[in-house]
């Protein structure tokens, strides 16, 4: 067999490791770092839960099961109870099912294309709009203090609040909506498939907290301006402008063009949220009114609302909580065909019907429009507006 044929038969992950040696060192370093942070067992600090995430990082770093087992066993600190070999092996087995390309139920999902259902006719859409808007109580300013206070929404005071109140609110979003070991894709507007754009929620929190600290250290420098973000913040906004709300596997899936991708519908692990994007619909109060009506008419709940920082200041991304969906087939049925025809009839972007769709990340500066991407509110369980 020729070398080229051998290359084509390798897994996507193996091919990437061969083509990008630096990726090995990045993920091995993360695996080794996670070994030093295993919680002390027996005191309720989450040792058992941490093992799954550590084993997952071990597989992503291309370690074998035996290597991961030996590394974890040697790194577990002494504590109030003994962590058994079976407990470690069970975590490794589960991590392998979720992570190893070609060897997991997740990676063997059939390639299902999220194709748009036929758009409602104008007559049908008019009936839908009439029904949904019958729940209207008039325009709603979702960004007002009165609205937030009425719903009990309190944004955390970040260290940057006195300088830029909108900055680094992604820290609260990640803490509220994700578990420590959820793998999240955060990247630039083009939303490519960079290895460094997939990290655990814990790692992303550490990253953004480090960036926040670095910026605070720059206060008083000559390049700092109290009204216009420095080049440091502009660069952050360019590199980390978008997030995929649904956690990913960290493994390759197939795009609709049958290409390998770390960020596609086939590489989504948990189907938790869909995004409503009123592209170009204004004003904000009108969008607030429609979102309220959708919540009432369709019994949906919204977990996060993000002002996108568009030039006109009218863009909103609403993250709708999705329950009881554990496959792309059920996503098609419940979300694509069940929710989006109505969303679209009210002016929402139909391109958001796929589970790997990105949303604007709050807390970064949108450099093209010189406006912050702002977290308006967040609710872990989701609320009806």
Secondary structure, DSSP 8 states (H G I E B T S, - for coil): --HHHHHHHS-HHHHHHHH-HHHHHHHHHHHHHHHTT---TTTTS-HHHHHHHHHHHHHHTT--HHHHHHHHHHH----SS---HHHHHHHHHHHHHHHSTTSSTTTTS------------HHHHHHHHHHHHTT--S---TTSHHHHHHHT------TTTTT-TTTTTHHHHHHHH--TT-EEEEE-TT----GGGEEEHHHHHHHHHHHHHHHHHTTTSTT--SSS--HHHHHHHHHS-EEESS-B-SS-EE-TTS-EESSSGGGB----EEEEE-TT---HHHHHHHHHHHHHHH---EEEEEE---TTS--EEEEEE--S--SHHHHIIIIITTTHHHHHHTT--GGGGSTT-EEE-TTSEETTTTEE-EEEEEEEEEE--
